[in-house]
Amino acid sequence: MALKVELKPGERIILGECVITNDNQRTRLFIEGDAPILREKDILTLATADTPAKRIYLAVQIMYLERDISKTRDEYLALVQDFVRAAPSSLPIVDTINNAILTNALYKALREARTLIEFETGLFNHAKRRAGVREHSSEDGESS
């Protein structure tokens, strides 16, 4: 069964080792075969991997696109170790990513890494809310 991908005008997709850019109209592709595929919205670059979870996602993305875990494994493991040390509650998500990598289900690992980014965003938002509460409190603990 072919994978159906619809591209918006100007949207890009990675198909194997190629970047395909759509022209100025909507396009539907039917892709058969076993090449790694990533839509533009799912692609991170060094410039956009600006948080610890996004750097983990980028490492998994490289594993997926290159179909080679060994090239990025050590960097990935260091990133994950630091992340779990800073946010121990992330361990179940990281375990799911690790299991997917170990079973060579790299696209599934990439999806789970997206979950880790969402988890991290929640942690950041929670920290910002708490910081905002402290800023609006007086020294004696009452709100101003």
C-alpha positions in Angstrom: 0.0 0.0 0.0 1.4 3.4 -1.0 1.8 6.3 1.4 -0.2 9.3 0.3 1.4 12.7 1.0 -0.3 16.0 0.1 2.0 19.0 -0.2 1.0 22.6 0.0 2.5 25.1 -2.4 6.2 25.6 -1.7 6.2 22.8 1.0 9.3 20.6 1.2 9.7 16.9 2.1 12.7 14.8 2.6 12.5 11.5 0.7 15.5 9.3 1.3 18.5 11.5 0.8 16.6 14.0 -1.4 14.8 17.2 -0.5 11.8 17.7 -2.7 10.2 21.2 -2.9 6.6 21.5 -4.2 5.8 24.1 -6.9 3.1 26.7 -6.6 0.1 24.4 -6.4 -1.1 21.7 -4.1 0.3 18.2 -5.0 -0.6 14.7 -4.0 2.1 12.1 -4.1 1.8 8.3 -3.7 5.0 6.9 -2.4 5.8 3.2 -2.4 9.0 1.7 -1.0 11.1 1.8 2.1 12.8 5.2 2.2 12.8 7.5 5.2 10.3 10.3 4.7 9.9 13.6 6.7 7.5 16.5 6.0 8.9 20.0 6.4 7.0 20.5 9.6 8.7 17.5 11.2 12.2 18.5 10.2 14.6 20.1 12.7 17.9 21.7 11.9 20.9 22.6 14.0 19.5 26.2 14.2 16.0 25.1 15.2 17.1 22.5 17.8 17.3 25.2 20.5 16.2 23.2 23.5 17.5 19.9 25.1 14.5 17.9 23.9 14.8 19.3 20.4 18.5 18.3 20.3 17.4 14.8 21.3 14.8 14.8 18.5 17.5 16.0 16.0 19.8 13.1 17.0 16.9 10.6 16.5 16.0 12.4 13.2 19.6 11.8 12.0 19.4 8.2 13.0 16.1 7.8 11.1 17.2 9.6 7.9 20.6 8.0 7.7 19.3 4.6 8.9 22.4 4.3 11.1 22.1 4.5 14.8 25.9 4.2 15.4 26.8 7.6 14.0 24.7 9.6 16.5 24.4 7.0 19.4 27.0 8.5 21.8 25.7 12.1 21.4 22.1 10.9 21.8 22.9 9.0 25.0 24.7 12.0 26.5 21.8 14.2 25.7 19.3 11.8 27.1 21.3 11.3 30.3 21.5 15.0 30.9 17.8 15.5 30.2 16.7 12.7 32.5 19.0 14.1 35.2 17.3 17.5 34.9 13.8 16.1 34.5 13.5 12.6 36.1 9.8 12.5 35.4 10.7 12.3 31.6 12.1 8.8 32.1 9.0 6.9 30.8 9.1 8.9 27.5 12.8 8.4 27.2 12.4 4.7 27.8 9.9 4.5 25.0 12.2 6.3 22.7 15.1 4.0 23.7 13.0 0.9 23.1 12.0 2.1 19.7 15.6 2.8 18.8 16.7 -0.6 20.1 14.1 -2.4 18.0 15.1 -0.3 14.9 11.6 1.4 14.9 13.2 4.8 14.2 10.1 6.5 12.9 8.3 5.5 16.1 11.3 6.8 18.1 11.0 10.1 16.2 7.3 10.4 17.1 8.1 9.7 20.7 10.8 12.3 20.6 8.1 14.8 19.5 6.3 13.8 22.7 9.4 14.6 24.7 9.4 18.1 23.1 5.8 18.6 24.2 6.7 17.4 27.7 9.6 19.9 27.8 7.3 22.7 26.7 5.0 21.9 29.5 7.9 22.0 32.0 9.0 25.4 30.6 5.4 26.8 30.8 5.0 25.5 34.3 8.3 27.2 35.4 7.2 30.5 33.7 3.9 30.4 35.5 5.6 29.8 38.8 8.1 32.6 38.2 5.2 34.9 37.3 3.4 34.1 40.6 6.6 34.9 42.6 7.1 38.2 40.8 3.6 39.3 41.7 3.9 38.3 45.4 5.1 40.7 48.1 7.9 39.8 50.5 5.4 38.6 53.1 3.9 36.1 50.7 0.7 38.1 49.9 -0.2 39.1 46.4 0.1 42.7 45.5 
